[in-house]
């Protein structure tokens, strides 16, 4: 089964920046809308940014104007540029499809924002 591989998480101070990457193997990545999700212990996984195969983008209000999602279909990569990070952005971040069937969830990448 295909499982996305997320990377780029780290410990960063409030106000700092990080760039997350996600690689999905196979030859169908470019066809699907993809998104970045995040999860903190005890809470549901939430979708924070999404991008269609054509490049249409939508953000959750909590990250709008601070995060930028992008994709490189030639490399099967999804990215999340995270600026002006806040302590409440601390979470494990995952990538996956947004609609229909999902890939198996990856390990995620941990982002910790210190105040």
PEJO-V309191 format. One record per residue. RES is the residue in three letters. SS is DSSP state (h for helix, s for strand, l for the rest). BURIAL is # if it has 9 or more other C-alpha atoms within 8 Angstrom, else .. D_CENTER is the distance of its C-alpha to the mean C-alpha in whole Angstrom. Layout:
# PEJO-V309191
RES & SS & BURIAL & D_CENTER
RES & SS & BURIAL & D_CENTER
This chain:
# PEJO-V309191
UNK & l & . & 20
UNK & l & . & 17
UNK & s & # & 14
UNK & l & # & 11
UNK & s & # & 11
UNK & s & # & 8
UNK & s & # & 10
UNK & l & # & 10
UNK & l & # & 10
UNK & l & . & 14
UNK & s & . & 16
UNK & s & # & 17
UNK & s & # & 19
UNK & l & # & 19
UNK & l & . & 19
UNK & l & # & 17
UNK & l & # & 14
UNK & s & # & 11
UNK & s & # & 10
UNK & s & # & 7
UNK & s & # & 8
UNK & s & # & 7
UNK & s & # & 11
UNK & l & # & 12
UNK & l & # & 16
UNK & l & . & 19
UNK & l & . & 20
UNK & l & . & 18
UNK & h & # & 15
UNK & h & # & 16
UNK & h & . & 17
UNK & l & # & 15
UNK & l & # & 12
UNK & s & # & 9
UNK & s & # & 6
UNK & s & # & 3
UNK & s & # & 5
UNK & s & # & 7
UNK & s & # & 11
UNK & l & # & 14
UNK & l & . & 17
UNK & l & . & 19
UNK & l & . & 17
UNK & l & . & 15
UNK & l & . & 12
UNK & s & . & 10
UNK & s & # & 8
UNK & s & # & 7
UNK & s & # & 7
UNK & s & # & 8
UNK & s & # & 10
UNK & l & # & 14
UNK & l & # & 15
UNK & l & . & 18
UNK & l & . & 15
UNK & l & . & 15
UNK & s & # & 13
UNK & s & . & 12
UNK & s & # & 11
UNK & l & # & 12
UNK & l & . & 15
UNK & l & . & 14
UNK & l & # & 11
UNK & l & . & 14
UNK & l & . & 15
UNK & l & # & 13
UNK & s & # & 10
UNK & s & . & 10
UNK & s & # & 8
UNK & s & # & 10
UNK & s & # & 11
UNK & s & . & 14
UNK & l & . & 15
UNK & l & . & 18
UNK & l & . & 16
UNK & l & # & 14
UNK & s & # & 11
UNK & s & # & 8
UNK & s & # & 7
UNK & s & # & 6
UNK & s & # & 9
UNK & s & # & 10
UNK & l & # & 13
UNK & l & # & 16
UNK & l & # & 14
UNK & l & # & 16
UNK & h & # & 17
UNK & h & . & 15
UNK & h & # & 12
UNK & l & # & 13
UNK & s & # & 11
UNK & s & # & 9
UNK & s & # & 6
UNK & s & # & 5
UNK & s & # & 5
UNK & s & # & 8
UNK & s & # & 11
UNK & l & # & 11
UNK & l & . & 15
UNK & l & . & 18
UNK & l & . & 17
UNK & l & # & 14
UNK & l & # & 14
UNK & s & . & 15
UNK & l & # & 12
UNK & l & # & 11
UNK & l & . & 12
UNK & l & # & 9
UNK & s & # & 9
UNK & s & # & 11
UNK & s & # & 11
UNK & s & # & 14
UNK & s & # & 16
UNK & s & # & 20
UNK & l & . & 22
